Amino acid sequence: MKVLYGVQGTGNGHITRARIMAKALTAAGAEVDWIFSGRAAEAYFDMEVFPNYRTFRGLTFAFKSGRVSYIKSALNNNLRQLYQDIKRLDVEGYDFILNDFEPITAWAARRAGKKVIGISHQNAFRYAIPTRGSNWFIDQFMRYFAPVTVPIGLHWHHFNQPILPPIIEHPQCPIRHTPRLYLVYLPFAHLEDILPQLRQFPDDNFLVYRPVLSARNEGHIHILPFSRTNFQTDLHRCEGVICSAGFELPSEAIQLGKKLLVQPVGGQMEQQSNGLALQQLGYAYVTNVLSVSVIRTWLKAPPTAAIVYPDVAQAIVNWLLATNGEDLEALAQQLWREQAEISLTDTLKS
């Protein structure tokens, strides 16, 4: 089985999901060519799981003061280069073309009349799920940024729609809940927007992951460089997580039973909608402003129960091999049944 897999490289959530899919595809004997776009080539790290990968500039977003800046985004993107990359990308000879919100492979396959199976959280917004801040322009953007022929949406709940549970790797290291230890990952905020609030809680320890060259400590605040291994270790041992309202990190925290405080990125419909869904499901505290009072209230909140999801990556690979990517609704029903059975088993054990 030969696969072309395009992955959006802005942020780390899409790449985290791709790592899990890579293991499932490798276990099935697939030969995968990986395409990443959305960040500079030198900004990718810990990419050993992707033996055959190429990077392109693609399209990305610019942020200012924690909000999407559409003007800066437009100025920073090179549409001519994007068009040339789409024209030059060879999409022939593959059994499957998979895509996680990556525009170059999606549009190259569309130009060639190829079937593209999209696996992303963004595809869930094609269905009737909780949304906030949407409009016609955003709906069209979500649909055509990386167009696919078989859209597979991922979400924390099915909302009575044919979408799948999150793709999450089962714990690879011991799960602990170290009291008063918190992981902080707010990639679109500046440190000066975070540290003053955290300094007000000297009895708590905060592990703040940032794009820095080396670690440094400010008393109870530990500023740490990106490292997938260290990040996962800290995620598994902390009591709670403060993060933006992306999809992959909250999904991991939910499955590990970590209490969540999320701050949606301003001006970004996906994050605003994720915050709404997390609030409705009771999975997280949600705030637009990371104030001292909000953090204090959240720190005093009780722990949350883990929501364990099935092995979605393996199920998708099996489904591709068995059906050639047909009958998505049956796959969705199967996985949510499995999730309900896991939850029932855990309840009976407790």
C-alpha positions as CSV (number, residue, x, y, z in Angstrom):
1,M,0.0,0.0,0.0
2,K,1.5,3.3,-1.1
3,V,0.2,6.5,0.6
4,L,0.7,10.2,0.1
5,Y,-0.1,12.1,3.3
6,G,-0.2,15.9,3.5
7,V,-0.1,17.5,7.0
8,Q,-0.6,21.1,8.1
9,G,2.6,22.2,9.9
10,T,1.3,25.3,11.7
11,G,1.3,24.5,15.4
12,N,2.0,21.0,16.6
13,G,-1.5,19.4,16.8
14,H,-1.7,18.2,13.2
15,I,1.8,16.8,13.5
16,T,1.0,15.0,16.7
17,R,-2.0,13.3,15.0
18,A,0.2,12.4,12.0
19,R,2.7,10.7,14.3
20,I,-0.1,8.4,15.6
21,M,-1.3,7.7,12.0
22,A,2.3,7.0,10.9
23,K,2.6,4.2,13.4
24,A,-0.7,2.6,12.4
25,L,0.2,2.9,8.7
26,T,3.7,1.4,9.3
27,A,2.2,-1.5,11.2
28,A,0.0,-2.2,8.2
29,G,3.0,-2.3,5.9
30,A,2.3,1.0,4.2
31,E,4.9,3.0,2.3
32,V,4.1,6.7,3.1
33,D,5.4,9.8,1.5
34,W,4.8,12.7,3.8
35,I,4.3,16.4,2.9
36,F,4.4,19.1,5.6
37,S,3.7,22.8,5.0
38,G,2.9,25.9,7.0
39,R,6.3,26.5,8.8
40,A,9.9,26.9,7.9
41,A,11.7,23.6,7.3
42,E,14.2,24.1,10.2
43,A,11.3,24.7,12.7
44,Y,10.2,21.0,12.6
45,F,11.6,18.8,15.3
46,D,11.5,15.1,16.4
47,M,10.5,14.0,12.9
48,E,12.1,10.5,13.0
49,V,8.7,8.8,12.7
50,F,8.4,10.3,9.2
51,P,11.3,8.7,7.2
52,N,10.2,10.1,3.8
53,Y,9.1,13.7,4.3
54,R,9.3,16.9,2.4
55,T,8.4,20.4,3.5
56,F,6.9,23.3,1.6
57,R,6.1,26.9,2.7
58,G,2.4,26.4,2.1
59,L,0.0,28.7,3.9
60,T,0.1,29.8,7.5
61,F,-1.4,32.4,9.9
62,A,0.2,35.4,11.6
63,F,-0.8,36.4,15.1
64,K,-0.6,39.6,17.0
65,S,-1.3,39.8,20.8
66,G,-2.8,36.4,20.8
67,R,-5.3,37.1,17.9
68,V,-5.2,36.1,14.2
69,S,-4.0,39.0,12.1
70,Y,-5.6,38.5,8.7
71,I,-3.6,41.4,7.2
72,K,-0.3,40.1,8.4
73,S,-1.3,36.6,7.2
74,A,-2.1,37.9,3.7
75,L,1.2,39.8,3.5
76,N,3.3,36.8,4.8
77,N,1.9,34.2,2.4
78,N,3.4,33.7,-1.1
79,L,0.5,32.7,-3.3
80,R,2.6,32.5,-6.4
81,Q,5.0,30.0,-4.7
82,L,1.9,28.1,-3.4
83,Y,0.6,27.7,-7.0
84,Q,3.9,26.6,-8.3
85,D,4.2,24.0,-5.6
86,I,0.7,22.7,-6.3
87,K,1.5,22.4,-10.0
88,R,4.8,20.6,-9.5
89,L,3.7,18.0,-6.9
90,D,3.3,14.6,-8.4
91,V,0.3,12.8,-7.0
92,E,0.3,9.8,-9.3
93,G,0.9,6.2,-8.3
94,Y,-0.6,6.2,-4.8
95,D,-3.2,3.8,-3.5
96,F,-4.5,6.5,-1.0
97,I,-4.0,10.2,-0.7
98,L,-4.6,11.3,2.9
99,N,-4.7,14.9,4.1
100,D,-4.8,16.7,7.4
101,F,-5.8,20.2,6.4
102,E,-2.7,20.6,4.2
103,P,-3.4,22.7,1.0
104,I,-0.6,21.7,-1.4
105,T,-1.4,18.0,-1.5
106,A,-5.2,18.6,-1.4
107,W,-5.2,21.0,-4.4
108,A,-2.6,19.0,-6.4
109,A,-4.8,16.0,-6.0
110,R,-7.9,18.0,-6.9
111,R,-6.3,19.2,-10.1
112,A,-5.4,15.7,-11.0
113,G,-8.9,14.4,-10.3
114,K,-7.7,12.1,-7.5
115,K,-9.7,11.0,-4.4
116,V,-8.5,12.6,-1.2
117,I,-9.4,11.4,2.2
118,G,-9.2,14.2,4.7
119,I,-8.6,13.4,8.4
120,S,-8.8,16.5,10.6
121,H,-10.7,18.3,13.3
122,Q,-11.5,21.0,10.7
123,N,-13.7,18.6,8.8
124,A,-16.0,18.3,11.7
125,F,-17.2,21.8,11.0
126,R,-18.9,20.6,7.9
127,Y,-21.5,19.1,10.2
128,A,-24.0,20.5,12.8
129,I,-21.7,20.8,15.8
130,P,-21.3,23.7,18.4
131,T,-19.9,26.7,16.7
132,R,-19.1,30.3,17.6
133,G,-18.0,33.1,15.4
134,S,-18.8,31.4,12.1
135,N,-20.0,33.1,8.9
136,W,-20.2,32.3,5.2
137,F,-16.6,33.3,4.5
138,I,-15.2,31.1,7.3
139,D,-17.4,28.2,6.2
140,Q,-16.0,28.5,2.6
141,F,-12.5,28.8,4.0
142,M,-12.8,25.6,6.1
143,R,-14.1,23.8,3.0
144,Y,-11.7,25.0,0.4
145,F,-8.4,25.7,2.2
146,A,-7.5,22.0,1.7
147,P,-10.4,20.5,-0.3
148,V,-11.0,16.7,0.1
149,T,-13.5,14.3,-1.4
150,V,-14.0,12.2,1.7
151,P,-14.0,14.5,4.8
152,I,-13.4,12.7,8.1
153,G,-14.1,15.0,11.0
154,L,-12.8,14.4,14.5
155,H,-14.3,15.7,17.7
156,W,-14.7,15.0,21.5
157,H,-18.4,14.0,21.0
158,H,-20.4,12.8,18.0
159,F,-23.2,15.5,18.3
160,N,-25.3,13.0,16.4
161,Q,-23.2,13.4,13.3
162,P,-21.0,11.0,11.3
163,I,-17.7,12.2,12.9
164,L,-15.1,10.2,14.7
165,P,-13.5,10.5,18.2
166,P,-10.1,12.1,18.5
167,I,-6.9,10.3,17.3
168,I,-5.0,10.0,20.5
169,E,-2.1,7.7,21.4
170,H,-2.6,5.6,24.4
171,P,-0.3,6.5,27.3
172,Q,3.3,5.8,26.6
173,C,4.6,6.6,30.1
174,P,3.2,6.4,33.7
175,I,0.2,8.6,34.4
176,R,0.5,10.6,37.7
177,H,-1.3,13.6,39.0
178,T,1.4,15.6,40.8
179,P,-0.3,18.1,43.1
180,R,0.2,21.8,42.2
181,L,2.2,21.0,39.0
182,Y,0.7,22.5,35.9
183,L,1.7,22.4,32.2
184,V,1.3,25.7,30.3
185,Y,1.2,25.8,26.5
186,L,-0.1,29.0,25.0
187,P,1.9,29.3,21.7
188,F,0.1,32.3,20.3
189,A,0.6,34.5,23.5
190,H,3.7,36.4,24.5
191,L,5.4,35.5,27.7
192,E,4.6,38.9,29.1
193,D,0.9,38.0,28.7
194,I,1.4,34.9,30.8
195,L,4.1,35.3,33.5
196,P,2.6,38.2,35.5
197,Q,-0.5,36.1,36.3
198,L,1.5,33.0,37.1
199,R,3.8,34.9,39.5
200,Q,0.8,35.4,41.8
201,F,0.8,31.7,42.7
202,P,4.2,31.0,44.3
203,D,3.0,27.8,45.9
204,D,2.3,26.2,42.5
205,N,4.7,25.1,39.9
206,F,4.2,25.9,36.2
207,L,6.0,24.3,33.3
208,V,5.8,26.8,30.4
209,Y,6.7,25.4,27.0
210,R,8.0,28.1,24.6
211,P,10.2,28.3,21.5
212,V,13.4,29.1,23.5
213,L,16.9,27.6,23.1
214,S,17.4,26.6,26.7
215,A,15.5,26.2,29.9
216,R,15.4,28.9,32.5
217,N,13.7,29.1,35.9
218,E,11.9,32.0,37.6
219,G,11.3,30.5,40.9
220,H,8.2,28.4,40.6
221,I,7.9,29.1,36.9
222,H,10.0,26.9,34.6
223,I,10.3,28.1,31.0
224,L,11.2,25.1,28.8
225,P,12.2,24.6,25.1
226,F,10.1,22.4,22.9
227,S,10.8,18.6,23.2
228,R,8.2,16.1,22.4
229,T,9.6,13.5,24.9
230,N,9.8,16.0,27.8
231,F,6.5,17.5,26.9
232,Q,4.8,14.1,27.0
233,T,6.5,13.2,30.3
234,D,5.3,16.5,31.9
235,L,1.8,16.1,30.4
236,H,1.5,12.6,32.0
237,R,2.7,13.8,35.4
238,C,1.0,17.2,35.9
239,E,-2.2,17.9,37.7
240,G,-3.7,20.2,35.0
241,V,-3.1,21.9,31.7
242,I,-3.5,25.6,30.7
243,C,-3.6,25.8,26.9
244,S,-5.2,27.4,23.9
245,A,-8.4,25.8,22.6
246,G,-6.8,23.8,19.8
247,F,-7.8,20.2,19.5
248,E,-5.0,17.7,20.0
249,L,-3.6,18.8,23.3
250,P,-7.0,19.2,25.0
251,S,-7.9,15.7,23.6
252,E,-4.7,14.2,25.2
253,A,-5.5,16.0,28.5
254,I,-9.1,14.8,28.5
255,Q,-8.0,11.2,28.0
256,L,-5.4,11.5,30.7
257,G,-7.9,13.0,33.2
258,K,-6.0,16.3,33.5
259,K,-8.1,19.3,34.5
260,L,-8.2,21.9,31.7
261,L,-8.1,25.7,31.5
262,V,-8.3,26.8,27.9
263,Q,-8.0,30.3,26.4
264,P,-9.3,30.3,22.8
265,V,-7.3,32.4,20.3
266,G,-9.2,35.6,19.5
267,G,-10.5,35.9,16.0
268,Q,-10.2,32.2,15.2
269,M,-13.6,30.5,14.8
270,E,-12.2,27.0,15.3
271,Q,-10.8,27.8,18.7
272,Q,-13.8,29.8,19.8
273,S,-16.0,26.9,18.8
274,N,-13.8,24.4,20.6
275,G,-14.1,26.5,23.7
276,L,-17.9,26.4,23.4
277,A,-17.9,22.6,22.9
278,L,-15.5,22.0,25.9
279,Q,-17.8,24.2,28.0
280,Q,-21.0,22.4,26.9
281,L,-19.4,19.0,27.5
282,G,-18.1,20.0,30.9
283,Y,-14.5,19.1,30.0
284,A,-12.8,22.4,30.7
285,Y,-12.9,25.8,32.2
286,V,-12.9,28.3,29.3
287,T,-11.8,32.0,29.4
288,N,-11.1,34.7,26.9
289,V,-8.8,36.5,29.4
290,L,-6.2,34.7,31.4
291,S,-6.7,36.7,34.6
292,V,-5.5,36.0,38.1
293,S,-9.0,35.4,39.3
294,V,-9.8,32.9,36.6
295,I,-6.6,31.0,37.3
296,R,-7.3,31.0,41.1
297,T,-10.8,29.6,40.6
298,W,-9.5,26.9,38.2
299,L,-6.7,25.9,40.6
300,K,-9.3,25.3,43.3
301,A,-11.4,23.1,41.0
302,P,-11.6,19.4,41.7
303,P,-9.9,16.9,39.4
304,T,-11.7,15.5,36.3
305,A,-12.4,12.0,35.2
306,A,-10.6,10.6,32.2
307,I,-12.5,10.1,29.0
308,V,-10.8,7.2,27.2
309,Y,-11.2,6.9,23.4
310,P,-10.7,3.9,21.2
311,D,-7.8,3.4,18.8
312,V,-9.1,5.6,16.1
313,A,-5.9,5.5,14.0
314,Q,-5.9,1.7,13.7
315,A,-9.6,1.7,13.0
316,I,-9.2,4.2,10.1
317,V,-6.3,2.1,8.6
318,N,-8.4,-1.1,8.8
319,W,-11.4,0.8,7.3
320,L,-9.3,2.0,4.4
321,L,-8.0,-1.4,3.6
322,A,-11.5,-3.1,3.9
323,T,-13.6,-0.5,2.1
324,N,-11.3,1.7,0.1
325,G,-12.6,4.7,2.1
326,E,-16.3,4.1,1.8
327,D,-19.2,4.1,4.3
328,L,-17.9,6.6,6.9
329,E,-21.1,6.5,8.9
330,A,-20.6,2.8,9.7
331,L,-17.0,3.5,10.9
332,A,-18.3,6.4,13.1
333,Q,-21.0,4.3,14.7
334,Q,-18.5,1.5,15.4
335,L,-16.0,3.8,17.2
336,W,-18.6,5.6,19.3
337,R,-20.0,2.2,20.4
338,E,-16.4,1.2,21.4
339,Q,-16.0,4.5,23.3
340,A,-19.3,3.9,25.2
341,E,-18.2,0.3,26.0
342,I,-14.8,1.6,27.3
343,S,-16.6,4.2,29.5
344,L,-19.0,1.5,30.9
345,T,-16.1,-0.8,31.7
346,D,-14.2,2.0,33.5
347,T,-17.3,2.9,35.5
348,L,-17.8,-0.7,36.6
349,K,-14.2,-1.0,37.6
350,S,-14.4,2.1,39.8
